[in-house]
């Protein structure tokens, strides 16, 4: 699934893998994905992925409020990626994406690139990744309104403590976005902890600071930005689940299966 976050992560694959996931969002909004990656000898690793979002049904009314039935809205993204090795411990990757969005009979389309690098700073201890996502343009806008794609520069670090079955992960997102202060550029950070109490079991805890700050307007948001989850993995498959709190508004449930 690294193809969706940093295409250089594809370079860590040593076996052919496929993954499927479903996200139960707020209200009747649902989303899902499918991804695939495989190594091609003497060339590198190639992958593909698709992500969809279904926003459910909306009531359609006329100018006088008359009932005209319903309409739907959704989005779809197709990704093809490649990752190669620059030198031992240093991978690079690139994605090409086609993005489609629709609201009732109206639609929009865009094309973009994702660029990424991943560096093993200390083998089995520290890995650093950087990616630039959604570098592209909207070539078929909604009506006459042309919008910029959500360009996102990300920096991530994974730390594997010695003699501990755990991984500590830090991600800085949207570093490229302008803010009122220098410190504001680092508002969108996430921290995760992955514990492996057994050879085939993972327990996970995460914190998303940007989400937490966005929900400060609610009086009861003690859990906003917090995620908990876990997974079971074998040599053949893995199953993972996560619960992400949006505070008083609700929560998102995620489940994925990888072969």
N, C-alpha and C positions, 0 to 999 in steps of 0.2 A: 504493500500500500504506500510505500515511500514515493511512488510515482506521483502521487497527488500533493506531496509536500516538498520533496527535494529529489529530482530525477537521478541525481548521483547515487542515491541510496539503492537504486536498482543494481548497482555494481557489486553489492554485497551478496547477491543471490548466487548460490552454487547449484541449486536444484530448480526444476520447473515448478512454479507455484501459481495457484489461482485462489482468489479470495472474493467473498460475497458478503455484503453487509446491508443492514436495514436500520434506519434511524426513525424513531417515532418522536416527532417534534410536537410542538404545542398545538392545541386544538386539533384540526384534521389535516395538518401539514405533515407529510411523510416524505422521506428521502431514502436513497439507497445507492449502492455502487457495486461494480464488478471490476476486478483487475486481474491481470495475468502478466507473468514475467518468465523469461527463460534465457539461458546463456547460449550464445552461439560461439562455438570454438573458434579461436583466432580472430574474433571480431569484437565481442563484448556482450552486453546483456540488453535485450530488447523487451519492451513491455507495452501494454495497452490498458486503458481503463475507461469506464463510462460512469458518470455520476448524474443522477436525476433528482429533481425536486418536484413534488406534486403539491400545490397549494390548496387543493380541494375545490369544492364548488361554491360559487357566489350567486346571489340572487340578482337577476337582470331586471331592471325596471325602465319604463319609459319616462318621458319628460313630465308626465302628469302622475308618476308613481305607479302606473299600471304594471302588473306582473307580466313579464316577457319570458319567463322560464329561468334557466340558469346558464352560467358559463364557467369555464375552468381556466386555470393558469398553471404554468409549469416551466421548468428549465431543464436543459440537457447539455452535457459536456462530454465530448469524445477526446481522448488523449492517446497519443502514440509517443513512446519515449525510447531513448537509447542512453546507455551509460558505458563508459570505457575507463581504462586505467592510464593515467598520465605517468605515474611512477608508483613503486610499491607504497601502499598506504594512502595514495591520493587518487580519488575517483572524480570524474566529471560526468555530467549528464545534461540532456536537453530534451524537452518535450515540445510537441506541436499539438495545439488544441483547437477544436472547433466548438463554439458555444452557441446554443440556440435557446431563445426565450419566447414565450407566447402568453398572451392574455386575450382570451376569446378569439376573435378572428385576426387580431393584430399580432405581429411577431417581429423579432429582431435577431440578428446573427452577428457573430464576431469571430475573429481568429487571434490566437496569441501563442507566445512561446514561454516556456519555463526554463530557467538556467540554474544549474546547481553544481556545487563541489562538496566533497566530503573528505576529511583528512584525519587519519589515525595519528594523533599527536603522541600518544603513549600506547603501545599495543596492549590490548585487553584492559586498559585503564581509562583513557580519555579519547573521545572522538568528537570532532568539530565539523559542523555543517553550515553551509550558507546557500541560500537560494533566492532567486528573483522570479516571482510568479506574475503571470498575466501581463506580460509585455506584448501588447498588441493593439488592435483597433476594432471598433465596431463598424462594419462595412454595410450593414443593413439596419438602420435605426428604427425605433418605434416612431411612426409618422415622420416628423421632421426634427425630432429631438435626438441629437447625437451626444452620447455620454462617454466619458473615459472609463476604461476598465480599471478594476480595483488593484492597481499595482502594489505589490507587497514584497518588501525586502526583509528576509528572515535570517536570523542567526541562531544556531542551536548548539548545545554542548551536552554530551552524555558522559557521565562519570561512573565508573564501576569500581567501588571501593575494594581494596585488597582484603581477602578472607571474609567477605560478606556477600551473601547471595542477593544482591540488590543492584539497582541502577538508579542514579539521580539524574534527572533531565531538566534542562533549562532552555526555554525558547523565548527569543525576543522577536516580535512580529511588528510589521508596519513601521520599520525604522525610517523608511523614506518619507513618511508623512510629516508635513509641517506642524509644529506645535508652538504654543505661546512661550514655552521655555525649553531649554536644552533637556532637562530632566523629563519633560513631557514626552519626548521621543521614546522613552523606555517604559511608558505606561502600559503598553500591550505586551506584558510578559506572562509566561506560564511556567509553573514548576510541577514536576511529576516525580513520583517515587514508585518504582516497580520492585516488589519483594518476591522472592522465590523460596517459600518455606519448604517446598518439596521439589523433586526433579521434574514434575509435570504440572505444577501449580504456580500461578502468579496472582498476587494481590496488588492492587494499584490505588494510589491516591493522587489527586491532581488539584491545582489551584490556578484559575485564570483571572488575573488581576483586572484586565480591561472589562470583563463581564461583571466582576464584582463592583467596579466603580460605576458602571452604567446603571446598576440596580440600586445605588445608594438612595435614589429618590423614594424608594419604598420603605415603610417603617419596619417591615419584617422581612429582612433579607439576610439573615444570619448565615444561611448556607449558600447564598448566591456566589457563583464562581467555583464552588467545590464539586469535584467529581470523585466517585469511588467505583471500583470495578474489580474484575478478576478474569482469569482465564485458565483453561486446561489445554495442554498441548501434548501431543505424542509425535512419533516419527512420521505419522501419516497425516494428521490433521490437528487443528487447534480451534477452539471455540472461545470467544471473548465477549464479555458484557460490560457495559459502563452506564452509570447513572450520573447525569450532570444536572445540577440544580440551577434554576433561574430565579431562585428566591420565591417571592410571593406569587410570581406569575405561573410557575410550574416547573417541569423538568423534562429533560430529553433522555430517552432510552436508546442505547445503541447495542446491536449484537452483530457479530461477524463470525464467519466460518472460513477457514483457510485450509486448502489441501496442498 
